[in-house]
Amino acid sequence: MNIKEIWKAANPKGHLLTAISFLIPIVCGAGFIIAIGMGLGGTVQDALVPGEFDLWQALATMGAKALGLLPVVIAIGISGSIAGKPGIAPGFVVGLAANAIGAGFIGGMIGGYISGYIALAIIKNMKVPDWARGLMPTLIVPFFASILSALIMVYIIGTPIGIFTDALTSFLRSMGTSSNLLLGAVIGALCIIDFGGPINKTCFAFVLTLQAQGINEPITALQLVNTATPIGFGLAFFIAKLLRKNIYNNEEIEMLKSAVPMGVVNIVEGSIPIVMNDIVRGIAAAAIGGACGGAITMVYGADATVPFGGVLMIPTMSHPMAGIMALLVNILVTATVYAVIKKDVPRDVVINNDHEEEDINLDDIKIS
């Protein structure tokens, strides 16, 4: 096998995307918990000592503790995707090792691959007596894969990963205004072009890594773009009205009634059916608006301390007006661009499976 075939068989990208699909619900749940707690005055505590905390402190602390275990979650997801259930325990152990040594989210990802492939190698190559086969998935594979991968993390790769992460953090903190503008525009455009698909998830993994090092602006840019885009498509309806255009049919208008509220709480997928009816223009408007919103986020320092929550992220920022400005600009640009470039659509049009427009002729409708 050549390198290309080995890479394809190993499928590292597929395992990462699988792990991120497990990670996102945890990020969403914990993100909402900490956003509500901090938004209502709570602060993150080192420990919840009975009688010394209120409800909002409890919420903020629980959310923060959950988010602190994301390196463990990503390691479990990758390792479990590679080796199945026998890979879960090794992923858990190596993720904890990555956290303990300061390797962070990158360490969790790399550790997940190491523990998963070690567990898979043990499953395929270790020969045991018949009486011990039942112990393979519950004892033998988890034990050997856990101890080997954890020792590799602690004694071999953990320190270099920590050094690389610190260097990346220092570089990003030292960037000037023009560099921040460019990085924000790239993140904002890339994260939205597939509306929650693989590119979005890859961007999410990158910016989540940065947030683990205390750099909050990139993930704030991504999440604000996800929030603003569906709202922008909703605002486009009214801007098109001012331009004397009908850009949505009745079916799409009904979709907007759910897509916009979903966007408010940072769920971008509600706008997918609308975009699918005019893919090129929809992606173009979303990418242009996302680039503008992401650039403003980075330049003016919108820095939500939570990785999810939509508008609930704003109270957690040290510069909330920067977040509001980025959100409003993103919404307005997306809406204006889409309203301008979208063609007129008859209000009573329907879209068939081939994405071709057909007018409804009321005379053709027969009631049996």
N, C-alpha and C positions, 0 to 999 in steps of 0.2 A: 504494500500500500504506500502511495506517495503521501506527502504532507497534506494535500488538499483532501484526500479521501479520509485520512485519519481525523482531520479537523471536522469534516462532515459527520463522521461516525460519532465523534465525541459530543457534537452538538452543544457547545458551551452557550451559544446565544439562546437556544431553546430552553435550556435549564435555567438561565438567568431570568428569562421572561416568565417562566413558570413560577419561579420564586417571587418575583415582583408581584405577580397576580395574587399570591398569598399575602404578600406584605401590605398591599394597598388597603385592604379592609382594616388591618390593624392600625395603619397610619390614619385612616379616616376616623375610626372609632376613638383612638387616643387623641387625635388632633381636635376633634369636636369637644372632648372632655376638657382638655387643657385650655382650649380657646374660651369655652364658657366660664371656666373657673377664673382665668386671668382677666377676661373681659369684665367680670363682675367683682373685681378687686382682690382675688385670691393670689397668693404667691406660692412658689414651689418650696416645700419644706424638705429638709434632709430626712426627717422621719415624722410620722404622724403619731405624736405622743398623746395619749388619751387626755382629753380636757384642755388641750393647748392648741386646738385648731378649729376653724369653722368649716362650713360646707364648701365654700369656694376654695379655700386652701386645700381641702381634701381632693376636690376635683382637679385642681392644678397639679397637685403632687402625683396623683394616680396617673394622669395623662403623661406627665414628664417621665415617670418611672417606666411606663410602657414604651415610650419613644426611646428611652435609653437602652432598651433591649433589642432595638432594630438590627444591630449586627448579628445577634443570636438568631433572629427570625430569618434574615436573608441567608444565613449559613444553613439553617435547617431546611429552608425551601430548596436551595440548590442541591444540597446533599441528598435530600429525600427524592428530588426529581431524578437524580443520577442513579441511586441505588435502591429506591423504593423505601419501604418501612425500615429495613435494617440501617438505612443511612440517616434516620432521624436523630438517634442518640449521638452519633459522632458529630453531626452538624451542631447539635446543641452544645456539646462539650467544647468544640473548637470555636464556636461563637463566643462562649463565655471566656475562653482563653484570649481571644482577640480583644474583647472588652477589657480584660484584666491587664493586658500588656500595653494597652493604649493604641492598638492597631486600628480600632474604630470600624467604620462601615466597610472600608476597602478590605481590611483584614477579615471581616466576616464573609465577604464575597469570595475572596481567595481561599479562605479556610473551608468554605462550603464545597468548593471544587476539590480541594485536597481530600477532605474526609469522604466525599462522595465517591471519588475514583478509587480511593484505598478500599472502601467498603465493597465496591463493585469488583475490584481485583480479588479480594478475599473470597467473595461469593463464587467467583468463577474458577479460582485456582486452588483454594484450600480443600484438601481431601480429608474427610473425617469418617470415623466408623459409622455404621448404620445407626447405632444407638444414639449417636450424637447429632444426627442430622436435624432433629427437632430443636436443638439448641443453637443452630447456626443463626437464625434471624433474631433471636431474643437475647443471646448471651455472647456467642463467639464473635460474630461480626461486629456488634456494637462495642464490645470490649477492646478488641485489637484495633479497630479503626479509630475509636475514640482516643486511645492512648497514643497511637502513632501520630495522628493528625494534631493533637494538642501539643505534643512534644515538638513537632515540626514548627508549629506556630510560635511557641514560647522561645525555642532555642535557635531557630534558623531564620524564619521569614518575618516574625513579628516586629523586630527592631528596624530592619530596612523599610518595612511598610510605614512604620511610625515616622521615620526620618523623611520619607517621600511625602507623606501627608502633611507634615509640618512645613516642608519646603513649598508645596503647592499652596498651602494656606498663606504663607508669607508672601508668595508671589501675587496671589489674588488681592491680598490686603494692600499691596503696594501699587496696584494699577491706578493710572490716572483717569481723568474724566473721559477721554476719548476711548480708552480701552474698555472702561465700564460700559460706555454707550454701545460699543460694538458687541461685547459679550451679552449684554442684556437683549439687544436686538436679535442676536443669533438664537439665544435660548427661547425668546418669545415666539420667534417664527417657527423654529424646529418643533417645539413642544406641541404645537396646535395643528400641524399640517395633516396628521392622521387621526386627530380627535380621540385621543385616549388609546391609540394603537401601539405597536412596538416601538416606534420612534419616540412617542411621548413617554413610554415606560423607560426607555434607555436614558432619555434626558432626566427623568425623575430619579433614576438611580444615581446619576452624576451629581445632581444638585443636592440630593439627600446626603451624599457623601460629604459635600461641602458644609451642609448645615451641622453635621456631626462634629465639625471642627470649629463651629461658631460663626460661620459665614452664612448669614440668613438671607441675603438679598437674592441670590440666584433661585432658590426654591420659592421665595416670595414672588419673583417674576413669573415663574411657571404657573403657580397656583392662581395668581391674579389674572393671567391670560385665560386659564381654564374657566375662571369665573366670568370674565368680561365677554367672552366670545358669544355664548348663547344670548346674553342680554343685548349684545350688539345686533344680532340677527333680529331680535324683537324690535329694537329701536329703528332698524332699517325699514320696517313696515310704515312707520309714521313719517320718516324722512322721504320715502318714496311717494307718500301721499302729497307732500309739499311739492314734489317734482311732477305731480300728476301722472304717477305710474302705479300699476298694479304688479308687484313683483312676487306675490304669493297667491296660490289658489286657496280655495276654502279648506282643503285638507291640510295644507301647510300652516294655515292660520290656526287651526285646531292644535297642530303639533307645537306651535310656539307657546300656547297656553300652558304646556307642561315643561317645555324646554327652558323657558326663561326662569321660572322658579327653581328648576334644577340647577341652573347656572349660578343662582344666588348662593347656593350652598356648595358650589364648586364641583358640580357634576356636569361635565361637558358633553357626555354622550347623547343627551337629549336632542342636540342639534344635528346629529348624524343624518336622520331621515331627510331633513331639510337640505343639507349639503349634498346628499346623494342625488337630488333632483337637478343639480347644476354644479357638478363637482369642481370644475376649473374655477369658476367665479367664486364659489363658496370658499375654497381653499385659499384663493388669492386674497380675498377680503379678510379672512381670518389671519393669514400670515402677515399681511401688512399691519393690521391692527395689533397683532401680537408683538411684532417687532417694535412698534412705537411704545406700547405699554411696557414691554420688557426693558427697553432702553431707559425709560423714565424711572422705572423701579430701581435699576442699578445706579443711575447717575445721582438720584436724589436720596437714595438710601432707605427705601421702604424695606424694613427688616423684621418681618413677622417671626416670632419665636416658635411658631407652630407650623407644621408642614401641610396643614389642611384646614378647611373651615369656611372658605369663601369670604363673605363680608365679615364673618366673625373673627377673621385674622387681624383686622384693622386695629382693634383695641390692644393687641399684643405688640404693636410696633412702637419703637421709640420715636419714629417720625410718622404718625398716622396720616398727616396731610399728604405726605409723599405717596402713600398707598392709595389714598382717595384720588389723588391727581392721576396716578398711573391707571387706575381702574376707569376713571371717567374718560381719559384720552383714548384708552384701548376700546372702550365701548363706542365712543363717537366715531373714531376712525373706521372701525369695522363696519358700523352701520352706514356711514356715508359712502364708503367704497362700494359696499354691496348694493346699496340703493342706486348708485350711479351706473355701475357696470351690469347689473342684472337686467335682463330683457323683460319687456312687458309680458305678463301671463294672464290670459282670460281667467276671471275669478272662478268660473264653473268648469275649469279644466281638471282632468284626472291624469294620473301618471301610470302607465302600464309597466310591466316588468322589464321592457326594453328601454325604459326611460324616454319613451316617445309621448308627445302631448296629443291628447285626443279631446276634442270638444264634445260636450254632452248635448245631444239633440233630444229635446224633450218629446218630440213627435215619435221618436223611435222606441220610447219606453212603453212596454205593454204590461198591463196588470192582468195576470191569469186568475 
